[in-house]
């Protein structure tokens, strides 16, 4: 890391608008594009404080400030556009969390980096609606919560809801949500509202180590600790009744369930395996980076391709996980309210990932290009009428924006009543 | 003579977990569980805290009730006398003979008692807890010898009685935690405060009323978590519900004497333990201290029961644990062993080691079930991932305690660094690092770090660049490695 005084560092940062800052080339060595980050007043203060602390004498290595991480990513080969920091960006391994970066797949130098995806691959959020209201749920809140936990099958006696043998796991890794569908745990229409329809097609279980599979096997259908959870939530405010209506949200006090989890130990192992393999290959392929944590490989190299296929398996694992939780949640509600999930209108509103890398088509300087987009702690948002928006949400373009709000709420722990606001704010370009 | 595909001996956590796995995997085969006690352990409300770390409730069920769980399960209350491996048979105390294809021994371990004095109690099972409870009602002073989980939990729970805790180490709870954590607990203990609000314990269900009156000679299975919660832990000194604990550090019991022996031997009570009354039992410590007490609890560990059932057949470790390989097979064909009675002999994964705890008993029980099933299909089972890293979660002095990997630097030959973060009375976080990698951790209190640290230990990521900042409370390390 370059060591300058705080004042000198600030020379490289330029405010472009009330919420937008540019990180100019030179802030870190070898930047190929600029960096940009979006903040509100509060976050702006935090980011600059982080930088100031890092400039104090004697502070080296360890946790780099977010702005530096964005800049280091801008120095990676093959990056196009800008290295983007989304609201509430903060320090992470390699890439900051909330850092989005896209690489030109047509450029043989372009790289893929596991740090840009995160360890908990396809950590994401799924929202399921109900036609219950707060009044219905309040009196039985504790039992309902307990019931969801009780329904989580673990180990012995859990009749095959979660794959328990190696063969089931292999199939789940390859098929993602299609596996859950085949086994009868999700509804066909659930896929419509899922990113990638709940399955990445380039998954190849042969690219995943035995240790990762061993780590993953006991974990399917479990929530994990920390910032992963299932929450029963209540609609607090509806800002856009039309858009909300399209998603089946039509009243304040309506009860929804939010599931936040990923691929856990499985994702961790896939990422760890890739980092180790890539570090070895970097010398061979003459790749230089500013930060060792940004270990990466040429996209078309064996290491790069293996990682992408393994990452897809982890992504599928997470979708199976979220699908299993969906099933359990539906069962729990059905049992509690002596109804069935269909009558309770428990449809999946959306399922988005915030730790993933995907191949996408975008216009760069007027020309269509195929890009590998890394999103860590960031989700995809579409402009209106984008073909990948589910058909029934086509007419509700505003509602698909700023899922960062959702990401921010993911730091609550355990099950609790929370209010979600469906509200379009800001613009996040994918 | 009845014939079963699978026979399991012992109704404790290992035996019950094994039986559940077998019944689940092989619904068309007959499974027999033989238990000496009327009560068997049932595991419920399993809560997976992290990939490997798991907490669960232990319920005691009458064995008849348990057998109703699976259609292919038969449960018999009896004691196994011996095994005839050539004919694949076992013989019981009631004169029955059973034929097995695969046999698993899960008959546990027995408390190591300081002496056979009638006032020295071991706490091992439902029945011994009952005895303890009865004696406690009349007691105004209790001596607890031992420094492990049971002693620790007991010291925390007893009220209305003076407790003298005799430990051979310099700090309390040394079996589990290091001196730093021991001090952390001691501070709380002595200031009379412990972590968190008193919890409503919904876990342990105790159905001692199901015990038949003549069951006094039968030995039950080991206690699981929360064994102490529902029992009356109030002693005779009811005017003070406060806890009054004094610790005798670095002391071992040299002699245990009855009242008569004490009166005849010329010893006197040490000054600090002077009392104007006679006690039922007296102990002399190796440092010369002499004191009397209403009774003594011997919580100094257990001895595996490897010698009890046809012990001569089995290769054992010196502590009488039956040796098993990574498929939990003993040296006798078609005979397996799991839980406290066994000693593992495979080369341990770098972050795992055996400790006689209920969490391991469960992991072993589940795995040996898989192994027995595989054996029936003439194949071997690879070791389950739970043996990749040591994990244990428990509660001491009201604090949640999570132990991960080589939490006390075990096997690292003192060549490691410790990173520590303490908030007195609230939280204790200790990590063991070597070559920049995390190898173990102790987490006391609600730290929310268990999954992150479990991943860091399993990933073996190089953390040297973070140095001490790794535990900087202003860094959200959980998020960072997400």
Interface residues (C-beta under 8 A of the other chain):
Chain A: X61 X62 X63 X90 X91 X92 X93 X97 X118 X119 X120 X123 X149 X150 X152 X154 X155 X156 X157 X214 X215 X217 X218 X219 X222 X223 X224 X225 X226 X227 X264 X265 X268 X269 X272 X292 X355 X377 X411 X413
Chain B: X17 X20 X21 X24 X45 X46 X47 X48 X49 X50 X51 X52 X54 X366 X369 X382 X384 X385 X386 X388 X448 X450 X451 X452 X454 X455 X458 X459 X460 X461 X465 X466 X467 X469 X472 X475 X476 X478 X479 X480 X481 X482
